[in-house]
Amino acid sequence: MPETQGVNYDSLEKYRRNVGKAQIADLMAKMTGANVDLVSYDEVAKRIKARQQIEMGTQMVPLSKIVGSVGRYRDFTRTFLPRSGVNPERWARIDAAMHSLEGFPPIEVYKIGDVYFVRDGNHRVSVARANGLTHIEAYVTEIPTDVPLHMEDFERDQWLIKIERTEFLKETQLDVIRPDHGIEFTEPGRYQILLRHIQVHQYLRNLDLERAGSDHRLSWEEAVASWYDNIYLPMVEAIHNHDLMASFPKRTEADLYLWIAFHREQLAKRYELAPLSPEEAVATFAEVYSDLPLQQAVRTLKFGWHRAMGDLDKPLGMSEEEFAEARARHAAGERTLAEAEAENEEQEQFGLAAEERELAPVDSAIDLFNIAA
């Protein structure tokens, strides 16, 4: 086969075929919502607070366990298919070199947990995978971490959820305080919201103690236990009482807890209500939301019918008595979590925050519950 500018024609054709595969993978990702990008090493290293490095020397590394890159993670897909921005001549020359006596030098990788990130050698990894190799020689630098990361953790951002969970448990010691808590999320960003819920609960409980004339104030550990026993568990029990998990088969109790908390805040704001009881919050949530397509359609039609009839002067699933009682409690001064957070922020500005633990500032009170379903 003829060569063009010192580049093997067969290697260029192989490059073009693999770019085509990358384009198909990217198109399918847009259609399905999947993420086929390589993972950014810098993002992972920042989240695990990587500080130490251990030189492990040269090893044969499984190509299937290379999930990310230090700087070129957008140039290749998760399986290292080259995207169109990758230089074709460079890729083709490396392919030709792999089939020659010359070969190519070891790549350089960082190892975190059970996976690897390319420090130098993205093109070599891409060429090796395109040629059906299973391993590649690499100089390995290990980054120690307390978070056990594996291949499966890099599907649907599970690695990020695992790191966030580790940070949450370190902050709350919930594994020690309530070993059987079972709190798990299916989406990233939730544990930080949960932490703020605990902080607001501590603030409110300490206000109650102050008003009651008590000198005691909840410590952080006591606040975590109190939140779990008096806020989280009752909501979870209500979720099971209404068999709500059946409508969200791919979600967890903790997922639903946060969605219902957000739903409850929205109802309180719209109708000027005090916080609904767990049973009321779950009942009104169940009237509107579901992950199952048929139930979604039924609820949408039902909601639309009530709106057309002008029958939304109170939340669906809530009795007149419950609605009137919640309105009365709000009028008497009982606040929602978002209102309590806003009040605490205002007090902090004047140096009147709770003594035991200051709440982390947020851009607005509703940010506590700003989660995507």
N, C-alpha and C positions, 0 to 999 in steps of 0.2 A: 504494500500500500504506500502511496506517495506521502511525503511529509510536507507540512507547510510551516515555514519559519522554525524548523527544528522540532515541531510538535507532531507526534504520531497521529495519523488520521483516525485510527481505530479508537484511540484514547479520547479524541475530541467527540467522536460519535457516542462514546460511552457517557461522557459528560452531558451531552445534550439529552440523552435518554433519561438520565438521572434528574436533570433539571425539570423535564416533563413530569416525572413522578412527583417531584417536589410541588409543582404547580397543582397537580391533582390532589395531593395531600392537603395543601392550603385551601383549595376550593371546598373539599369535603369538610375541613375544619370550620369554615364559615357557615356551612349548611347545618352542621351538627352542634356547633358551639364548643367543640373540642379544642384543646390547645396542643399544637404540634411543634411549638417552639422549643428550642433548647432552654434549659434553666440557667439563669444568671448566677454564676458562682458568687459574685460580689453580694447579691441579695441574700443568698443562703448564709454566707460567711458573716454578714452583718447581723442576721437574725440569731445565729447561734453564738454570737460574740466571740468569734474565732480569734485567739491571741497566740496560740502555741503552734509550732510546726515541727514535725518529726520527719527527717529524711529517711526514706525506706529503701533507697537504691533502685536498681533496675529490675522490673518484674514483667511478666506476661499478664496483661490486663484484659479481661473479657470486654469486647467491644459493646456488648449489650448492656453493660453496667455503666457506660459513659453517658451521663444524662445532661451535661451542661458544659459551659465554656466560660472562660474568664472575660473575654472581650468581644468575641465574634458570635455570640449566641443567636443573633438574628439572621446570620448569613446561611445557616443550615437548619433543616428541620430536626425534630427530636431524634430521628434515625440517621441524621447526618447526610440527608440528601441535599445536594448543593442548590441553593436558590440562584436566580438569574444574576444577582449581583456578584457572585463568586467569579473570579477571573478564570476564564476557560483554559487559557494557555497554561497557567500555573497548575490547575487541576490535572490537565492532560499530561504535563511533564512529570508530575508525581506518579501518575498512573503508569507511564512508560518506565519510569525509574524502578517502580516496584517489580516489574517484569524483567528487569535487566540484572546483571551481576552487581550493579552498583547498589541497588536497594535504597532504603532511606533510613536516617538515624532514628533513635527512639523518640517518641513524643514525650512531653512533660505533662503530668496530671497532678491535681490535688485529689486526695481521697478523704471523703467525709462519710463516716458510717460505712455503708456497704457499696457506695457509689463513687463515681469519679467525674471530675471536671477538667476539661482540657485547658492547660496553661499555655502550651505551645504545640501546634500540630493538628489543627482542625481539618486542614485539607488532607493530611495523611490518614486521619480517621475516616473521613468521607470516602477516600479512594479504597481503603481497606474494606470497608463495609460494602462498597459497590462491587468488589471482587469476591465477596462471599467469605472473607476471613472471619474467624470467631474471636481471635485474640490479637493483640498488638503489643510490641515491646514499648515499655514506658518507664520513665524515671518518676517515681512516686513520692510525693510529699503528703504525709498524713496530717489532717487537722483534727485533733482530739475534740470530742463533744460528748455531752451527757445525753444527747438526743439520739437514739438509735435509728438512723435513717436507712431505708431499704428501697429497692427499685419500685415496689408498689406504692411507696409514699409519694412518688412523683407523678402519679395519676390524679388529676383533678385537685391539685394543690394540697394533697394530703400532707406533704412535708411541712407546709406552712402551718397547717392546723396542728400538727404534732408539736411543732416548736412553740406555738401559742399556748397549747395546753400545758406544756412543761413549764412555761413562764407563769401561767395562771396558778398552777398547783404550788409552785415555789413561793409565790406571793401570798396565797391564801392558806397553804398547808391543809387544804381540804381533804387530801388523802389520809392525813393523820386525824383530823378532827371528825370527819365522817367517811370512813374507809369505803363504804359501799355507796357512795354518792352517784356513780354511774353517769356523770355529766360528760357528754360527747357531742361535738358539732360536726356537721357535714360541709360547712363553708367556713373560709377563713374570716377573721375579724370579729368573731363572736365573743371570744373569751374576754377581750378588753371591755366590751359592753357589759358583760356579766360582772366584771370587777367593779365597774362604776355603779351597778345596781347595789352591790354590797356596800360601797362607800356611802351612797345615799341612804341606805337602810340604817347604817351606823349613825349618820347624822340625825335622822328622824327619831330613832330610839333614844339617843342621848338628849334630844329636846324633850321628849316625853318624860324622861327621868328628871330633868331639870324642873319641868313644870310640876312634877309630883313632889318636889322638895327633896329628892334623893341626892346624896353626895356621890353616889356611884355613877361611873360612866363606862359604857361598854368598851373594852379593849378591842383591838382588831380581831383577835382570835374569837372573842365572844360575839362580835358582830358577824363574823363568817358563819358561826354555828347558828346564830339567831336568824340570819337571812335564810340559810338552808332549811331550818326547821319550820319557820313561820311564813316564809314567802315562796320559796321554790317548791318544797314538798307539797303544800296544799294545791298549788297549781298543777303539779304533775298528777296528783290524785284526781283532780277534776278532769284532766285530760283523759284519764283512763275511765272515769265514770261515764264520760260521753263517748267512749270508744273512738276517740278522735284519731288515734294512731292509724286506724284502718283507712282513713282518708288521706294519709300521708305516709305511704308504705316505705318510702326511701329516706324518711327523715327520722330524727330522734326526739326524745322528750325535751331535751334542751333546746333544739331548734324551735319546737312549738312554744316552749315557754317564752322565748324572746319575741316570736311573732305575736303571741297573744298579749304580751306586755306592751308592744307597740300598738296593737289594735286597741287595747284598753286606754292608752294615752290619747289616741285619736278620738275615741268616743267621748272621753272626758272633755277634751277641748271643744268638740263640736256641740255637745249637748250641755256643757257646764255641769259635769258630774263629778262627784268624789270618786276615788278609785273603786271600781267594781270588785265584788268578791270573786274569788277564783271560779266558782260555779257560774256566776253571771258573765264573767269575762269569756270563759270557754263556750258557754251557750250562745252568746252573741257572735263569737268568732265562727263557730260551727255552722251558723246560719248563712255565712257568706263565703267561706273559703274551703277549698279542697284541692288536692293534687291530682285527683282522679278525673279524667276528661268528662265522663258522663255527669258526675256530681258537679263539676264546675259549670257545665251547661245548665243544669237544673237550677243551681243557685243564682246564676246570672239572670236567667229568665224570671226567677222568683223576685230577685231584687229589683229588676226592671219593672215588673208588674206593680210592686209596692210603690215604687217611685212614681209611676204613671198615675196611680190612684191617690197620690199625695199622702201616702200612709207611712212616711218616714219621720214623723214627729218624735219618735223614740227608736232606739236600736231594735232591729229584728231579734227575736229570741228573748226579749226582756219584758216582763209584765209591767202593767201600770203601777203597781205597788212598788216594785223594785226600782222603777224609774223615778218615782216621786221621792223615795227614800234616799236615793243617790243624789238627787238635786238638792234635797234638804241638807244633807251632810256637806255638800259643797258650799251651800249658802252659809253654813255654820262655820266654815273655815277649814274644812279638811282638804288637804292638798294631794295632788298626784305626785308621782316621782319627779316628773319634769318640772313641776312648780317648785318642789322642794329643792331641786338642784339649782334652779334659777335664784331662789332665795338664798341659798348657801353661797353662791357666787357673789351675790350682792354684799353679803356679810363679810366675805373674805376681803372685798375691796376696802372695807372700813375696819379691818383687823378684828372682826368679831367671829371668826370661824371657830368651829368646835376644837377644843384643846387637844384631844387625844390624837386626831388624825385629820389633816386637811384633804379635801377632795381635789382630784386632778382637774384643772380647768378644761372646759370644752368650749367650742365656738358658740354653741347655743344649747339651751336645755334640751331641745328635742334631739340633738345629736346622740343622746344616750340611747335612743331607740331607732336611729336612722339605719335600718337594716334592709337588705333586699330579700324578698321571698324567693 
